Amino acid sequence: MTPIREKEAVIYARVSTKKQEIEGNGLSSQETICREYADRMGYHVVEVFCDDYSGKSANRAGIKDLLAFLKSRRKQTIVIVDDLNRLARSLRTHYAIRDAVAKAGGKLVSPKRVYADDPDDDILEIIEAAFAGEHRRKNAEQTKDRMRARVMGGYWVFQAPWGYRYERQSGGGKVLVRNEPLASIVREALEGFASGRFASQGEVKRFLEASPPFPTNKHGLVTYESIGQLLTQPLYAGYIEVQRWDVPLRKAQHEGLISLEDFGIIQDRLAGKVRAPTRKDINEDFPLRGVVCCADCGHPMTAAWSKGRSAIYPYYLCRQRGCEGNGKSIARDKVEDALHNLVQSLKPAPSLFQLANEAFRDFWQKRVDSGREKMTQMRLEIGRIERKLSQVVDRLVEADSSTIVKAYEKRVEELERQKLILTEKIAKCGTPARDYQSSFQTALKFLANPWNLWESGRLEDRRAMLKLVFGGRIVFDRFEGFQTPEISLPFKALGAISGPKKDMVRPTGFEPVASRLEVSCSIQLSYGRVGGAIACFALKANRVKQQN
């Protein structure tokens, strides 16, 4: 065949994914083959267009640029593709692109086939294009099957969630591992929401936005969609679930950041409460907004910056209509200084700290010693759950109604989840996650001086201090300061212990309080559960006081 001289040509190359472009040599090898063909045919290559997108779709950046280039030229331009399946992986897409190229003034050629107008060649082209589409579908199915099989084995196969990264393991393949410091931030957010330290998704949002390593959008914000994904992802509990592939909840191969029990608490909280929006006026400038109430009407105060002659000044004020104090501003420093004095007055005497340390150690050892007994109880409970599962499955097999089948399937799922939680507890039973010092040092520091949490300057810490110290909203009078507030249970008990003997509650009257403190002691201690530690200390201290 006589070569066509002085014909200008362009090259089009395509790979399916960005990864193939970065790690492979598909684009460069296609371009090399096409250039070699152009030299042999006497074509002058003026441009190269590339794509890293699936051949199923014609909506590709490279194709759009190619068509725009062809339309801008006055004469016909040769378009060289390495193979027919590089142009498209679908019969419909193939003919759509071929017709668009011809309409734009291009002519398709390939070193591996001849594009002619012969009817026999048209039939061959149809077969090849259809085969390319079928090959793509088979590849997609095989890839999905392999990914699903890996998920069934407990391995995550999608993008790593926040707090994790992929690391290649010795046996082949990749597994999720902790990615610090992001993993610790995510863990604190999840545990904080589970424990109640963060009362809403809005507080979780503010916490993450105040943590620089956590990724934000271009406005420096974390979206509620991201918060929802974070709170509902079982990967953080060390479990894996892909509903669209019919893969139920199962133990994953990576280490979880929280327990499955805490994850269940988070889901219960999400299901039970509507998401509270993040108010822009609740910020570091006015941490007492919504907590401090007006003494005249009892409604929560708002706050604002007021412009003076030479500067702006922060104030708290009441905006309730009909209130005597409506619009009367109170300087922020006056309110916060009064709060400081109030909180400092709750500090226990230093002499009680040795007693606190002994109480905590006794409680710690008691919890460790009771681990074996709890393990036996949990194993018995697993046996009962398995018997229930067997009964439900038998009824499920015999059920005819689709409604009844769904109800039984839901019950099976609930029982399986309970079994997983108990299995996880048994594995950890008798082995403390942290030693005594690391478990109780936060509680002791808070007990020594609750105001230190306020002085951290972080909004979530300040709000947490208010929740731990006070039993509800606190009332502030613009003339007299804070009225007698409702103090939280641990500080009530401490006040009774360290105060004068005549002010102490009688032992008989203290029993209901003591029983409530016993319950508090059973709470797992963490940053967001300091109240349980303080309650345990208060109970022990009160008993010693009564004995003396």
Order of alpha helices (4+ residues) and beta strands (2+ residues): beta-alpha-alpha-beta-alpha-beta-alpha-alpha-beta-alpha-beta-beta-alpha-alpha-alpha-beta-beta-alpha-beta-beta-beta-beta-alpha-alpha-alpha-alpha-alpha-alpha-alpha-beta-beta-alpha-alpha-alpha
